[in-house]
Amino acid sequence: MSVVKEGYKFRQDIQIPCYQTDGATLLRPSAFMDLAQEIAYWAAQALGFGYDTLHVHHTAWVLTRMHVHFENYPAWRDNVTLFTWHKGGSGLYYIRDFDLVSAQGTPLVSCTSSWVVINENTRRLVRPEDLSHLLGVDYEVDDAIPAPAPKLTFPAGADSVLAAVHVVTDSDTDIVGHTNNAKYVVWALDCLPQGESRRPKDVYINFNKETTLGDKVELYLACQENERTVEGRVDGRVCFIVKLVF
């Protein structure tokens, strides 16, 4: 993968492949998350706090919140450029933003994400003061989306239905042994009634508790005007919430 550092940002030029698109040949929302995850890996590695570095210390990055805004959906074979940059810390979180633009510079997708570091053995949070030797890098603040991804709650009083039950399989899991973040968006969109759009303008996600191989995830759907909210629960505990705004 060719990722180039330009100032404090990292850049990757991409031609959208067919396997990341839907029946209308437009980029799937989950495919953007896959692209963002990969460039984030390489950017963090180049800055000295990527997977390999943290793994030596038995720690790992975990995505906790995300807000993705789709201004325009790129299509199969479109040439696009993806940018990412580290925005420093905010309390317990580390913030990373992304911009996807067309070859002509037209805005396509903007995204902000919040991350924490966990101990791989205990699965407990590692506090920022214990990571200053790894994460004390210079950065400049530029905003793809100014506000950090918000905390989500399931709509109070909304009618909800058990839309699906998904058992986590091997194909859902990632390199740290839990469900890959993009899979939650796939599950959420699959909960929508047939005939509804699968191309939201905004996707908000909170990852509250990891799910792992064999977990039986109950997916509850609430519909409100132009919003669809999907909450995933395992044994009654909320593991994630996805809000889709159309």
N, C-alpha and C positions, 0 to 999 in steps of 0.2 A: 504494500500500500504506500502511495506517495503522499505524505503529509509534509507541508512546507511551513516553516515558521516565518511570519511576517510581523515584525514588531512584537507585540505581546499576544497576538492572535496566531492560530494555526489554521491552515487552509488545505482543503482537499478538493480537487477537480474530479467530478463524477459524471459518467453517462448513465442515466437511469436504465437498469436492466429490466427485462420483461418479468422476471420472477418477483420483482418488488411492486408490481402494479396489479390493479384490479381488472374487472371485465371491461372497463372503459379505457384501459391502458393508462390510468392515472395512479400516481404513487399512493400506496396504502399508508394510513397513519402509523401503523406499527413498523413499517419499513423505514420511515423517518427515524423512529426511535432506535432501530438497529444501526442506522448510519451514524446517529449521534453517539451511541454507545461506543462504537469502534473508534471514531476520531477522538473522543474523550480519553480512551485508553492510551492512544499514541501521544496525545498532548501531555497527559499527566506523566507518562514515561519520560518524555523529553525534558520535563521540568524537574525530574528527580523524585517524583512521588507516585509512580505508576504501580501497576500490579506486581511486577517483579520485585521492586524495592520494598513495598509493604509486606509482601508475602514472606520475605526474609524475617520480618518482625512478627509474623503470625497475625497480620492484620489485613483488612481488605476494605475497599470502597463499597458502600451500599447506597443506592439511590433511594431517597425518601419521599421527595415531592417533585412534581414536574408540571409545567404549564406550556403547552404547545399551541401556537396560533398559526393557522393555515390561511395565508392571504391568497395564494394561488397554488393549485396542485400541479406539480410538474408531471410530464407524460413520459412514457417509454421512449427511450433514445434521446431525450432532452439532455443537453450538456448544462450542468449546474455546478455551483461552487458552494461548499459547506465550510463555514468558519466556526471556530470555537475559541473561548478564552476563559481563563480562571479569574473570578472576581473577588477572591479572598474569602474571609470568614464572616459569618453572621451568627453569633451565639454558638450553638453546637453544630451549626451547618457550614458547609463550604459551598459556594455558589459558582456554577458554571453556566454560561450562556452559549447559544448557538444561533447562527443565521444561515439560511439556505437561500441563495439568489440564482437567478438565471444567468446565462452567458452574457446577456445584455445588462445585467445588474438589477433586474426587476426583483423586488422582494417576493419570496415564495413562502418560506416558513421561518418563524422566529420562536425561540424557546428559552426558558430559564429552568434550571434544575438545582435541587438542593441535595447535598450528599453528607453522609457521616462515615466515620471509619469504625469498624467493629473488630473485636478480637475473633479470629477464625475458630479458636478452640472453645471459648466460652460463649460466643455470639453476643457478648456485651459491648456496649458503646465504649470507644476510646475517646477520652476527653481531649479537646484541642490543645490544652497546655502540655499534654504528654506527646504531642506531635510537632511541636514548634521546630525541632531540629530537622524535620522532613519538609514541612510546609511553609517555612519562612521565606517565601520567594516574593520578588517584586512583581507588581501587576498594576495595570491601569484599569479604571472602571469605565466600561462602555456598556450600554444596556440594549440587549435584544428586546427584552421586556423589563421595564423598570422595577416593578414590584416582584418580590420573591413569590414563588408558587405558594398559594394559600393552603391553610388547613381546611379540609373538607369534612362535612358531616352529611349523613343521609338525610334527605328532606323530611323535616318534622311534619307529621300528619299526612304525608303523601301516601296514596295507595301504592302498595308494592306487591309484586308477585315473585314467586320462585320461578325464575325464567329458565334455569338450567342447573345441572350439577356436573362439575368437571373433576375427574380424578387426575391428579398431576402425574404425567408420564415422563419417561426419560427425555423425550423430545422437547419438553417444556423447560428443562433445567439448564443452568449455565455453569461457568467454570468455578463458581464458588459453591455450587451444590444446591442452590435454591432456584425457584422459578424465575426465568429471565423476565425483566421488566416489560418488554414489548408484548409478552404473552398475555398480560392482563388486559391490554387494549384489544387484542384479538378476541379474548373471551367476552369482553364488554360489548363489542360491536356485534358479536354473534348472538347476543341476547336480544337484539332489537327485532321487532316484528318484521316479517318479510315485506318488502316494498318500501321500507323506510331508507333514507339516505345513509350511506356508510362513510360519508365525507363531512365530518364536523368542521366548523370554523375554529373551535377551541376544544382542546382536550386537557383536562386537569386530572392529576393522579396523586393519590397519597398511598404510600406503601407503609402499612402499619406493623405488619408482622409477616415474616417470610413464610412461604409455603414450599414444601419439599415433596420428593417422590412419594407417591401413594396417598397424599392428602386428598380428602374428599371436600371439594370447595363448592359450597352452595352459593349461587349467584342470584341476588335479588335485584329486581329492576323497578325503578320508579320513574314515571313519565310526567313531566310538567311543561306545558307549552312547548318551547323550543329546546328544552333540556331533557336529557336522559341520564339518570344516575344508576350505576351498577355497583353494588356492594358485595364483596366476596367474604364469606364466613366459613371458618373451619371449627367444628364443635362449638358453635355459637359465638366464637370470637371473630371480630372484624379483622381481616387481613389486609384488605385494600378497598379503596373507593375510587371509581372513575366517574367523572362528570363530563358529559359530551354536550356541547352547545352548538346548535345548528343555525 
